[in-house]
Amino acid sequence: MATDVATELALVLDYQFGDRVLSLAHSMPVYVVSSPKNMAAVNAVWDDLSGRDGFLVTFGATGFQANHAEADAIVAEQLEYIESVHGFEGGERPYTRLRIYGVGNTPAIQAVLADYGFIKVNDTDYGVLAER
């Protein structure tokens, strides 16, 4: 498998997202809020992709604990980490599109995204698509 460069990344705040993580993880890095259903899917991603050359550098899934109740605070906290790994300053392969599952396009979400250079924020059927 070639190590394609992902310019898109997913941040999942839906605690019931489950098996949908696997299909996303084939095309982009996925950061998913921890829940029993989601963590089972993260483990399935590792089982499925671990034998494929290059997946750890480009694609895969990572679970995280939500340390806040508000969606904008969770997004802000996760973007701080994501930027250190995948952003223009922290990563060799900076992402330019961010899919956020399980949130609405609120002024608070827009403000957080603007802090990270996302100038175009659109509603989608799954949440929000932000682009720089």
Phi and psi in degrees as GROMACS dihedral restraints (atoms count N, CA, C in turn):
[ dihedral_restraints ]
;  ai    aj    ak    al  type     phi  dphi    fc
    3     4     5     6     1   -71.6    20    10
    4     5     6     7     1   151.2    20    10
    6     7     8     9     1   -93.0    20    10
    7     8     9    10     1    78.6    20    10
    9    10    11    12     1   -62.3    20    10
   10    11    12    13     1   153.7    20    10
   12    13    14    15     1   -97.2    20    10
   13    14    15    16     1   124.1    20    10
   15    16    17    18     1   -84.5    20    10
   16    17    18    19     1   125.3    20    10
   18    19    20    21     1  -103.9    20    10
   19    20    21    22     1     2.8    20    10
   21    22    23    24     1  -123.3    20    10
   22    23    24    25     1   147.7    20    10
   24    25    26    27     1  -140.2    20    10
   25    26    27    28     1   148.5    20    10
   27    28    29    30     1  -115.7    20    10
   28    29    30    31     1   137.9    20    10
   30    31    32    33     1  -121.8    20    10
   31    32    33    34     1   116.0    20    10
   33    34    35    36     1  -108.0    20    10
   34    35    36    37     1   118.7    20    10
   36    37    38    39     1  -109.7    20    10
   37    38    39    40     1    10.8    20    10
   39    40    41    42     1   -90.2    20    10
   40    41    42    43     1   113.0    20    10
   42    43    44    45     1   -68.0    20    10
   43    44    45    46     1   -15.0    20    10
   45    46    47    48     1  -110.4    20    10
   46    47    48    49     1    21.0    20    10
   48    49    50    51     1   -64.6    20    10
   49    50    51    52     1   -41.8    20    10
   51    52    53    54     1    55.0    20    10
   52    53    54    55     1  -128.2    20    10
   54    55    56    57     1   -61.2    20    10
   55    56    57    58     1   -17.8    20    10
   57    58    59    60     1   -64.7    20    10
   58    59    60    61     1   -18.7    20    10
   60    61    62    63     1   -58.6    20    10
   61    62    63    64     1   -40.7    20    10
   63    64    65    66     1   -58.8    20    10
   64    65    66    67     1   -46.8    20    10
   66    67    68    69     1   -66.6    20    10
   67    68    69    70     1   -36.9    20    10
   69    70    71    72     1   -65.3    20    10
   70    71    72    73     1   -41.8    20    10
   72    73    74    75     1   -66.3    20    10
   73    74    75    76     1   -13.6    20    10
   75    76    77    78     1   -77.3    20    10
   76    77    78    79     1   -16.5    20    10
   78    79    80    81     1  -125.4    20    10
   79    80    81    82     1    -8.3    20    10
   81    82    83    84     1  -164.1    20    10
   82    83    84    85     1   160.5    20    10
   84    85    86    87     1   -67.5    20    10
   85    86    87    88     1   141.2    20    10
   87    88    89    90     1  -127.6    20    10
   88    89    90    91     1   128.8    20    10
   90    91    92    93     1  -111.5    20    10
   91    92    93    94     1   121.6    20    10
   93    94    95    96     1  -128.4    20    10
   94    95    96    97     1   133.9    20    10
   96    97    98    99     1   -62.5    20    10
   97    98    99   100     1   140.1    20    10
   99   100   101   102     1   -74.4    20    10
  100   101   102   103     1   129.9    20    10
  102   103   104   105     1  -157.0    20    10
  103   104   105   106     1   162.1    20    10
  105   106   107   108     1   -55.2    20    10
  106   107   108   109     1   -45.0    20    10
  108   109   110   111     1   -64.9    20    10
  109   110   111   112     1   -43.4    20    10
  111   112   113   114     1   -70.4    20    10
  112   113   114   115     1   -38.3    20    10
  114   115   116   117     1   -70.7    20    10
  115   116   117   118     1   -31.1    20    10
  117   118   119   120     1   -62.4    20    10
  118   119   120   121     1   -38.9    20    10
  120   121   122   123     1   -69.7    20    10
  121   122   123   124     1   -39.5    20    10
  123   124   125   126     1   -60.9    20    10
  124   125   126   127     1   -43.0    20    10
  126   127   128   129     1   -63.4    20    10
  127   128   129   130     1   -37.6    20    10
  129   130   131   132     1   -65.3    20    10
  130   131   132   133     1   -36.2    20    10
  132   133   134   135     1   -60.8    20    10
  133   134   135   136     1   -47.8    20    10
  135   136   137   138     1   -60.3    20    10
  136   137   138   139     1   -42.8    20    10
  138   139   140   141     1   -62.4    20    10
  139   140   141   142     1   -42.1    20    10
  141   142   143   144     1   -72.8    20    10
  142   143   144   145     1   -42.6    20    10
  144   145   146   147     1   -97.5    20    10
  145   146   147   148     1   -12.8    20    10
  147   148   149   150     1   -61.5    20    10
  148   149   150   151     1   -27.4    20    10
  150   151   152   153     1   -86.7    20    10
  151   152   153   154     1    -2.6    20    10
  153   154   155   156     1   -91.7    20    10
  154   155   156   157     1   131.9    20    10
  156   157   158   159     1   -62.5    20    10
  157   158   159   160     1   126.2    20    10
  159   160   161   162     1    90.1    20    10
  160   161   162   163     1    -5.4    20    10
  162   163   164   165     1   -66.0    20    10
  163   164   165   166     1   -34.1    20    10
  165   166   167   168     1   -64.4    20    10
  166   167   168   169     1   -27.8    20    10
  168   169   170   171     1   -85.3    20    10
  169   170   171   172     1   -24.3    20    10
  171   172   173   174     1  -117.4    20    10
  172   173   174   175     1   -47.1    20    10
  174   175   176   177     1  -126.0    20    10
  175   176   177   178     1  -178.0    20    10
  177   178   179   180     1   129.1    20    10
  178   179   180   181     1  -173.6    20    10
  180   181   182   183     1  -137.0    20    10
  181   182   183   184     1   142.1    20    10
  183   184   185   186     1  -131.2    20    10
  184   185   186   187     1   128.6    20    10
  186   187   188   189     1   -90.2    20    10
  187   188   189   190     1   152.7    20    10
  189   190   191   192     1  -145.4    20    10
  190   191   192   193     1   153.2    20    10
  192   193   194   195     1   -87.4    20    10
  193   194   195   196     1   133.6    20    10
  195   196   197   198     1   -80.1    20    10
  196   197   198   199     1   120.8    20    10
  198   199   200   201     1   -97.8    20    10
  199   200   201   202     1     5.7    20    10
  201   202   203   204     1  -138.6    20    10
  202   203   204   205     1   162.1    20    10
  204   205   206   207     1   -91.9    20    10
  205   206   207   208     1   -29.9    20    10
  207   208   209   210     1   -83.6    20    10
  208   209   210   211     1   135.3    20    10
  210   211   212   213     1   -59.9    20    10
  211   212   213   214     1   -41.5    20    10
  213   214   215   216     1   -64.3    20    10
  214   215   216   217     1   -35.3    20    10
  216   217   218   219     1   -69.9    20    10
  217   218   219   220     1   -37.6    20    10
  219   220   221   222     1   -65.3    20    10
  220   221   222   223     1   -45.3    20    10
  222   223   224   225     1   -60.9    20    10
  223   224   225   226     1   -45.2    20    10
  225   226   227   228     1   -60.1    20    10
  226   227   228   229     1   -46.4    20    10
  228   229   230   231     1   -63.1    20    10
  229   230   231   232     1   -44.1    20    10
  231   232   233   234     1   -70.4    20    10
  232   233   234   235     1   -37.1    20    10
  234   235   236   237     1   -64.6    20    10
  235   236   237   238     1   -32.5    20    10
  237   238   239   240     1   -59.0    20    10
  238   239   240   241     1   -44.2    20    10
  240   241   242   243     1   -72.3    20    10
  241   242   243   244     1   -48.0    20    10
  243   244   245   246     1   -56.9    20    10
  244   245   246   247     1   -41.8    20    10
  246   247   248   249     1   -61.9    20    10
  247   248   249   250     1   -34.8    20    10
  249   250   251   252     1   -68.1    20    10
  250   251   252   253     1   -23.0    20    10
  252   253   254   255     1  -102.2    20    10
  253   254   255   256     1   -43.3    20    10
  255   256   257   258     1  -115.9    20    10
  256   257   258   259     1    -3.1    20    10
  258   259   260   261     1   -81.2    20    10
  259   260   261   262     1   177.9    20    10
  261   262   263   264     1   -62.3    20    10
  262   263   264   265     1   -36.7    20    10
  264   265   266   267     1   -85.0    20    10
  265   266   267   268     1   -33.0    20    10
  267   268   269   270     1   -96.3    20    10
  268   269   270   271     1   -22.7    20    10
  270   271   272   273     1  -118.1    20    10
  271   272   273   274     1   154.1    20    10
  273   274   275   276     1   -80.4    20    10
  274   275   276   277     1   -20.2    20    10
  276   277   278   279     1  -124.5    20    10
  277   278   279   280     1    74.9    20    10
  279   280   281   282     1   -65.4    20    10
  280   281   282   283     1   139.3    20    10
  282   283   284   285     1   -88.6    20    10
  283   284   285   286     1   152.7    20    10
  285   286   287   288     1  -122.4    20    10
  286   287   288   289     1   -13.8    20    10
  288   289   290   291     1  -124.7    20    10
  289   290   291   292     1   135.7    20    10
  291   292   293   294     1  -126.4    20    10
  292   293   294   295     1   120.2    20    10
  294   295   296   297     1   -96.1    20    10
  295   296   297   298     1   125.0    20    10
  297   298   299   300     1  -115.3    20    10
  298   299   300   301     1   116.5    20    10
  300   301   302   303     1   -95.0    20    10
  301   302   303   304     1   135.3    20    10
  303   304   305   306     1    89.7    20    10
  304   305   306   307     1    16.4    20    10
  306   307   308   309     1  -132.8    20    10
  307   308   309   310     1   161.9    20    10
  309   310   311   312     1  -102.1    20    10
  310   311   312   313     1   165.1    20    10
  312   313   314   315     1   -85.2    20    10
  313   314   315   316     1    77.9    20    10
  315   316   317   318     1   -97.2    20    10
  316   317   318   319     1   163.0    20    10
  318   319   320   321     1   -57.4    20    10
  319   320   321   322     1   -36.6    20    10
  321   322   323   324     1   -66.0    20    10
  322   323   324   325     1   -42.0    20    10
  324   325   326   327     1   -65.9    20    10
  325   326   327   328     1   -43.1    20    10
  327   328   329   330     1   -60.0    20    10
  328   329   330   331     1   -40.3    20    10
  330   331   332   333     1   -64.4    20    10
  331   332   333   334     1   -43.6    20    10
  333   334   335   336     1   -61.7    20    10
  334   335   336   337     1   -46.8    20    10
  336   337   338   339     1   -63.6    20    10
  337   338   339   340     1   -38.3    20    10
  339   340   341   342     1   -61.6    20    10
  340   341   342   343     1   -35.5    20    10
  342   343   344   345     1   -60.4    20    10
  343   344   345   346     1   -23.7    20    10
  345   346   347   348     1  -107.7    20    10
  346   347   348   349     1    17.2    20    10
  348   349   350   351     1    84.6    20    10
  349   350   351   352     1    11.4    20    10
  351   352   353   354     1   -84.6    20    10
  352   353   354   355     1   111.0    20    10
  354   355   356   357     1   -99.7    20    10
  355   356   357   358     1   -18.1    20    10
  357   358   359   360     1  -118.5    20    10
  358   359   360   361     1   117.0    20    10
  360   361   362   363     1  -128.7    20    10
  361   362   363   364     1   120.3    20    10
  363   364   365   366     1  -124.4    20    10
  364   365   366   367     1   146.5    20    10
  366   367   368   369     1   -70.1    20    10
  367   368   369   370     1   146.5    20    10
  369   370   371   372     1  -135.7    20    10
  370   371   372   373     1   175.6    20    10
  372   373   374   375     1   -71.3    20    10
  373   374   375   376     1   -16.5    20    10
  375   376   377   378     1  -104.1    20    10
  376   377   378   379     1   -14.2    20    10
  378   379   380   381     1   155.4    20    10
  379   380   381   382     1  -105.7    20    10
  381   382   383   384     1  -138.3    20    10
  382   383   384   385     1   142.1    20    10
  384   385   386   387     1  -117.7    20    10
  385   386   387   388     1   121.1    20    10
  387   388   389   390     1  -115.0    20    10
  388   389   390   391     1   140.5    20    10
  390   391   392   393     1  -133.5    20    10
  391   392   393   394     1   148.1    20    10
